[in-house]
């Protein structure tokens, strides 16, 4: 049988075919598939390769019933006896050939990029490892069950044991170098006891690595210049200083902790000269092998107050400015409480020249710079021109966006300042202004575009988009959510504008967020929700008052959790009493201060009083149902949630932020007048 694949030759395509748009793309289609194929794509608004490949069926336009398409259908199709049209077979073949050709081009480009990356990885590894392809003896402690085993990665000529040995040596050097930071006499972490390294090839043949701490926390290892990096594990270890994780490692630190002298005999004083710090304004007190703090108040040299933490190690010698000298060898470091940065004392003034917390003039200049960037940087420079464009992309008009920006302006500016300092060596502006960070996040929440699509639209890398979206959601949760959503303090004295029961103050109902089918059977059982489009969901409870504003949003739960369980764990029942009661549906039957519709007695009809009560309850409940539907207009809640389905903390933040944003719209466009 003749194989059609031999006809697909991507060499006939121009090298820049993936970047062709609009008229240039249509001209390319005319040249490759004919004028009829170009007309078929042009009438549907398909103006680039991406839009063509993302269109499910380019021939479905023939099934549309529209008088404006009759001329097109008569020219490029056949009318059947039942009045429907089909595209001419030659045109269909040309378009299908073009689609297959472009798909093959995309696959070839992806393979080429992957191969190029792999070659760079291999060349880097060849430069940093010996020419031998196996290792039989490790240079640092390696478990006996793997030291004699020779395993070669399928994706490179460097054995897995060589990668593992490199990681163990690197971690041992890190322990030796950083034991003084933990005030330890010795710090030694053994592979197989304190951590476990796993290096393997995934199903696609790509080399992957994981490291698992003895506290059961597993971290992925990234590859940079042909080597696995331990930066994630370093960050995990340094969190022990804050008492956040890993009791086993903290026991190691406790066993080898150096004794700390706190007596007055061991304390010495050091006063900086007037040219450094004003005499008498502060002093640095040294304690051997310990850290002390000194506060530098506002003065002519430092225009804002800065808190400096001074730590000493036995590395360098610092002379006292007075007649006597400090005999003990010390290392003097500082830490800025505002930015969290630290360094050697010799670099302190350079830090002050650049730090917005220490130099308010720099802060004003940065605010002016960001304000100018807000006005000229897209997409805000384009969306703010008309209210319709702003509403289309973010769901809010220009006035509402500016109101949101005023609530979280300073945290956004601080984030941009930190980001701009990280990119000081960049020749181009590769970060977004504060206003653009806000509107792009609103755009993401409203339409739930993929991070890859947002990155391509903004000319940023995908990790950068992922990073700032998470950061801005955190900012909105800390600034906007408390501002727009809270239980009224005077709820008892408020008059109920609806219903005959004056003690009904809140309306409660749950809603769900559809999620993909979990892989684990236990998770599938816990997340099952019959009303979800995927049969699996996260569930959240929303409460509103009779002014039809959201006043409370619970945490996220598995889809199978009962509504009344969420109510009991939400803390909302702590605010109810005889004069403050909740209206809910029949799923909440069983609580004292929750009013539900009354059931029909067995074999009898409802009394007129009960019917009127149910009518009032259902009429009031219509408001919370309407609010839940407004929440679903945000695609991140109305569509299928793509985030980690077991990260309830992040999902809760997103739901609460979206609820606060929905309240902003409810203030301007209420449900009932």
N, C-alpha and C positions, 0 to 999 in steps of 0.2 A: 504493500500500500504506500502511496506517495506521501511523504512527510512534508507538511506545510511549513515546518520550522525552518527548512533550508531557505525559504523565501525571506525570512526576517533577518535582514542584514543592517545592523545599526550604524555601519560605517557610512551609509548614505545620508545620515542626519548631520546637520550642521553642529559644530561643537558647542554652540551657545543655545541650543534648542530649549534647554530647561529654563532659560531666562527670557525667552521671547514672550511678549505681551501685546495685546490689542492688535493693531494693524499689522505689525511684524509677524505675529503668530498666525493671523488669518492668511497673510501672503504665503507663509510657509505651508499651510494646509492646502492652499490652492495649487501650489507647485507639486506637493507630494501626493495629494488625494483628489484633486480636482475642484472646480468651482462649486459644484453641487454640494460636496462635503463641507466646503468652507461656508456656504450659505446655511447648511444645517446647523453648524456650530454657532455661527454668528447670530442667527435668529434666537438662539437660546442663551446668548450672553456668555458663551464659553470663550474666554480670551487668553488662556494660557494652558500649559501642559497640566498643571496641578488641577485646575478646574475641570479639564476634560477627563482625567483619570478618576476624579472624585465623583463624577456624575454616574449614577447607577445605570441608566439606560438612556442613551442620547436619542434613541428612536421613539421614545414614548410620546414625543410631541405630536406624532401622527394620531394618537388616540384622543388628543384634546379637542373639545368641541368649542371652537371659537371662529367667528366669521373673519377675523383678521388673519387667520392662518389658511383660509380657503385657497388663495392664490398660490401659496407655497405648496400646499398639499397637491393641488392639481398639476403643478409643474414638476415636482420631484417624487410623486407617488401615484398609486393606482387606487381608484375607488372600487370597492367590492360591492356585491349585490345588496348587502345589508347597510350600505351607506358609510361604512368605515373605510379608512385609508391605510395602505401599507407603503413603506418606502421602497423605491426601486432597488432591485437586488444588487445592481452594480454599485450604486451609491453606498448601500449597506456594506458591501464587501470592502470598498475603499476605506470607509471609516473604521471598520473593524480591523483592517490591516494596519492602519495608522495607530490605533489604540494598542495593538499587540506590539508594534514596533517601539512605541514610547515606553511601554511597560518593560520590554527587554532592555531598553536603554537605562531605565532607572535601576534595574537589577544589576546590570553590568557596572554602573557607576558605584553602586553600593559595595559590590565585590571588590572593585578596584581600590576604593577608599579603605576597606578593611585590610586588603593585602598590603597596601602602602603602610598602614599603621603597624601591621604585624612585622613588616620588614624593618621599620624603624626600631621596634621593640627588640628584634633579634640582633640588629647591629649594635644597639646599646648594650645588650647583655654580653655580646662577644667581647666588647671592650673592657667590661668590668669583671669578667670571670676568666678562669684558666681555660686553656685549650682542651683539656681533658673533658670528656662528656659524662664522667661519673665521679662520685666522691664516696670513699669508703670509710673515711674517718672525719668526724666533725671537729671544728676548732673550738667549740663551746658545748656546754652540756646538751646532748640530744638523747632522747629516750632510746634504750637498747633495742626496742622493737622496731625502730626505724633507722638506726645508725648504719646497720649493715645492709639494709634493703636499698636497692638501686631502682628508682622509679623515674622514668623519663617522660616528660610531658609530651603529648601528641602534637602540641602546637608550637614547640620550639626544640632546639637541640640542647637545651639546658635542663638538667634533671630537676625534678621537684625537690629532691634533697638539697640541691644547691640553693634553690630559692629559700628553703626552710633554714638552712645554715646561715645564709645572709641575714635573714630576719632575726635569728637568735643572737648573732653577733652584734647586730645593730641595737637590739634591746638591751644586751649586756652593757654596751658602751653607754647607752642612755642612763642605765641604773647607776653606773660608776660616776657619771658626770652630774647627776641630779640628786645624789644621796644627801648632799649638803642642804638642798632646798627643803628636804623633809627632816633635817636635823638628825640624820641617822649615822651611826658608826659604820654600818654596811647595809647595802640594799642589793639583794640578789633575787631575781625571779627565774624560776626553773620551768622550762617547757615540759608539759605533761603533769605538772603539779600546780603551778600558779596560772598557767595559760595553756591553750591548746591551739596549734596552727594547723589549718587544713588548706591544702592547695590542690586544685583539680581542674580538669577540662569540662566545660559545660557541654550541652548537647550540640551546640554550634561549633565546638572546637576551641572556643575562646578560653584563655587561662584565667581562672578565678581563684581568689584566696579569701579565707576568713580566719579570724582569731577570736577565740572564746575565752573569756576570763573565768577564773574559778568562782566568781559570783554569778555565773550562768549568763552573763551578758555577752552576746555575740556581735562582732563588728566586722564589716566587710573591709578588705584591703584593696586600695586603689593602686594602679600601676602608673608610675611616672618615670619617663626615660628608661624604661626597661626594668625597673625595680619596683617591688611592692613597698608601699609606704605605710608606716605605723602611726601616722599623725592622729588617726581616730583613737587608737589605743592609748597614745600619750595623753590625749585630752581626757580620756576615761580615767586614767591613773591619777592625773592631777586634780580631779574632782574630789579625791579622798581628802585633800587639804580642807575642803569645805564640809566634810562629813556627809557626803551625799550617797556614796556607794560602797560596796565591797567590804564586808566585815573581815574577811580573811586577810586581805592586804593590810587593813588597819591594825590587825593583830601583829603583823610583821613589823609595821612601823612602831607599834607600842613596845615590842620586844627590844628593838635596836635603837630606841630614842636616846639621844645624848642628854645627860643631866643638865638642867638649866639653873644657873646661879641667879638668885634674886635678892641676895643680901646687899646691904648698903655698902659693905666693904668692897664689893666687886664693881660697883657702879662708878662710872667716870663721866665727866662732862666735857662737852666740846661746843664752843661758841664760834660761829662764823664771823668773819670780819665784816665791817660796815659795807664794803663793796659788794658782798654777796647777799647777806641778810642784815637788816638794821640791828645794831647791837641792842640787846635787851628785848627784842621783839620775840625771839624764840630761841630755844636751845635744843641740841640733839643729844639725848642721853643714851649712852652705849651700855648694853648688857652683853657679856660674852655669850656667843652662840644663841642670841635671842634677837627679837625685833621690837623696836619701840616706835612711837609715833610722835611727830612734831607738826604743829600747825603754824603756817606762815600767814599772818593776817595781811589784810589789804594795806598797801603802802605805795610809795612812789615807784618802787621797782616792780612790784607785782600789784596790778590794779585790781585784781579780784583775789579773794581768799582761796588758798589751795591747801589741801591736807596732804602732807608728804609722809610716807611710811619709810623709815630708815632701817635697813637690815644690815648686819655685819657678818662676814665670813673671813676665815683665816687665809686671805689671798694677797691683799695689798696693804700698804702702810700709809696711814694718813697722819700728818703732823698737826699738832694743836697750834692755834694761832697765837697763844700766849707764850710765856717764857718756857713753860714745861712742855714736854712732848709726849705723845701717846705711844707707849712702847709696843702695845699689842698690835699685831697685823690685822687690818680690817678691810672690808670691802663695803663701800657706801653706795646704797641704791635708793631710789625714790619711786613713789607710786602716786599718780594723780587720781584722786577720788572721782573727779568729774568724768574723765574719759576711760579710766581703768588702766591706763598705760603705765609702764614702769621702765626703769633703765638706770644706768650709771649716773652718779652725781654730775660728772663732767658733761653730760648731755642734757642737763636740766634746762638751761637757757634756750637751747635749740628747741626743746619741747614747748617751752612757754611761747616762743615766737610763732609756733604753728597751732597751738591748742586754743580752741575757741573758748574753753572754760577758764583758761588763765589769761587770755587777752580779749577783752570785750570788743576792742576795735576790729579784731579779726572776725568776730562773730557778726558785727554789723555789716562788714564787707561781704561776708558769705551770704547773709540774708539778702542783700542787694543783688548779689550775683545770682542766687536762686530765683529771686523775683523776676529778673530779666530773662532767666532761662525758662521760667513758667510761661512767659508771654510768647517766646519764639520757638520753643521745642514742641514738636508733634508728639502725641496726637492732640493735646489740649489746645494748641494754637489753631487747629482746624475745627475741633468740636465746639469751641466756645463761640464761633462766629454766629451760629444760629441756635436757638433753643431747641428746634426740632432735631438737629444733628446730635446735640448733647443728650437729649432724651432717648434718641434711638440707640445710642451706644451705652450710656450709663444707667438709663431709667430715671434720670433727674434733670431738671432744667439747670441753667447756669447759676441761678440764685441759690438753689439747694446745694449744688456742688460746692459753692463758695462758703455756705454755712457749715457744711461738713468739714471743709478745709480749716475753717477757723477753730473748730473743736480740737483738731489734732495737728495744728500747724507746727508747734515747737518740736514734738517728737519726730515728725517727718523731716524737719530741717536738721535735727540732730543725726538722724539716720543718713541723710544725704551728706552731711559733713564728714561723718565717719567713712562713708563710701568714697567720697572724693579724695580723702587722705590716703586711702588704699590705692588709688589710681593716680597719684601725683605724677608718676613718670609717663603716663599715657599721653600721647600727642593729640588724641581726639577725645571728645566727651562721650564716654561709654557708660554713663549712668543717667538715670532719669531725674528730673527736677521733682521737688516735693509734690507739686500739684499733679504732675504726670503720674507719679507713683499712686496717688489716690485715684485718679480717674481710670487708670489701667486696671487697678484692682476692682473698682466698681464694674468696669467692662467685663472682667473675668467672672465676677459673681453673677452678673446679669445674664450673660450669654454662655458662660462655661466653655470658652474656647480652650483648646489644648495649649499647653505651655510652649510646644514647638511652634504652633501657629502664631502665638503672641510674639515669640522670639523672632520669627521671620518678619513680622510686620514692623517690629521696633529695631531691627538690626542688632539684636543682643543674642547672647548665647543662652541656651535653655536652662543651665544651672543658675544663671543670674536671675532669670525670670522666676524660677522656683523659689529662690532665696528671698527676693523682695516681695513676692506675693505673700509668703508666710509672715514676713516681718510686718507688712502693712496690715494684714489681718489681725496680728497681735496688737498693733497700735490702735486700730479701730475698736478692738475689744476692750482695751484699757481706757480709751478716751470717749468713744461715741456710745458704746453700750450702756455704761452707767448713767450717761447724760440723758438718754432717750427712753430707757426702760427701767422702771422701779415701781415698787408698790406704793400707792398713795399713803401718806402719813395720816391724812384725815379721812380714811375710808369709812369709819363709823359714822361720821357726821355728814357724809355725802348723801345727797338725795338721789334716789334711783329714778331716772327719767322714764323707765319702762317697767311695766308689770305692776301687779297689785301688792306684791310683797316688798315692803321697803327695806327689809334686811338682806335682800339679794344684791350683792355687790360685785361679784366676780363671775365670769363665765369661763369654763375650762373644757378643753378637748385635746385629744392627741392627734398627731399627724405623723406621716412616715416619709422616709427618704429611701428610694429604691437603690439597692446595691447589687453588684454582680453575684452570681452563685458562688458561695465559698467552697474551697477545695476540701476542707475538713468536714466530716460528717457531723461532728458535734456542733461546729459553727453553723452548718446548714440547719440543724434542728433548732438552735437558739435564735437564728435570724429569720426563721420562716414567718412570712406575713402574706396572707391570702390575697389582700387587695393590691399588693405591689405588682408591677408589670413583670418583674423577674421572680416573683414569689419569695423574695428575700429583701429585708429592709432594716433600717435603723428607725427607732421610734423616739419621738420627742413630744413633750406636753407644753401647750401654750395656754396662757391665761390672759384674758382681757377684762377691762372694766366696762361699765355701761356708757362710757364716752367712746367706746370702741377703739381703745388704744391698748396695745400689748403692754402688760405690766409685769409679766413673769414668764421665763422660759426655762424649762428644766434641762438637766443633762441628757445626753443621748443614751438610749438603751437598745438592747437587742429587740428585733421585731416581735418576738414571741412573748415579751414581758407584758403582763396585763396592765391595763390603763390605771386601775386603782392602786396597783403596786407603785407605779411611777408617781402618782399623787401623794401617796404616803411617804415616799422617800424624797420628794421634792422640797419638803419643808413648808409648803404652802398652807398645810393644815394648822401650822402654828399661829397663823394670822386670822383664823376664823373663830367665831363665837356666836352667841345668840343674835347679835346685831350685824355680823358680817358672815354671810353664807354664800355658798358657791352653787351655781347652776351648771349641771352637766347631764350627759345622756345616761342611758340605763347601764352602761359599762361601769359606772361609778356607784352603783347601789351598794349600801352597806356602811356609809359614813354618816355621822350624826348631822353635820352641818352642810351636807350636800343635797340639794334639791333635784330630784329626778322626775321625769314624767311618770304618772301613776298608771299602774297596770289595770287592765280590764279584769274584773272579778270573774271567776269561773262560772259560766252559765248565766251570767247577768250582764247588763249593759252598764257603761259608765254613767254616773250621775252628771247632770249639767254642770255642777260645781267642779267636778273632776275634769270634764272636757274643757271648761274655761281655763282651769289651771294648766292643763297640758298645752293648750293653745298659747298661753303666755310663755311657758317654758320653751317651747319649740321656736316661738318667734324671737325670743332672746338668744337662743342658741344659734340662730341663723347668722348672727354677727361673727361668732368665732369660726363658723364654717367658711364664711366669706374671707375672713382674715387668713385662714389656712390656705385658701386658694390663692390669695395674693402672694403668700410666701412661695407658692409653687411657680409663680411667674419668674422667679429667679431660677435660671436653668441649673444652677449648682444644687438646688433642692428639688426642682421639678423633674430633672432628668435622672440618669443613673450616676450615682456618686462614684468618682474614680479614685478617691483617696483611700488610704489604708482603713479597711473596715474594722480593724481592731483598735484603732487609735481614737477612742471615744473623746479624749480631751480636745483633739484638734477638730473633730466633727462638731462637738458642742460649741466651740468658739465660732465656727463658721455659721451655725444655726443662730446663735445669739447675735452675731454681727448683722446677719441678714434680717433678723427680726427688728433690730434697731433701725436699720435702713428702711424697712417697711413702715415703721412708725413715723419716720420722717415724711413719707408719702401720705400716710393716713392723716397727718396734721393738715396737709394741703388738699387732699382729696378724700374726705371722710366717707365712711360707708353709708351713714344716715345723717341727714341734716338735722 
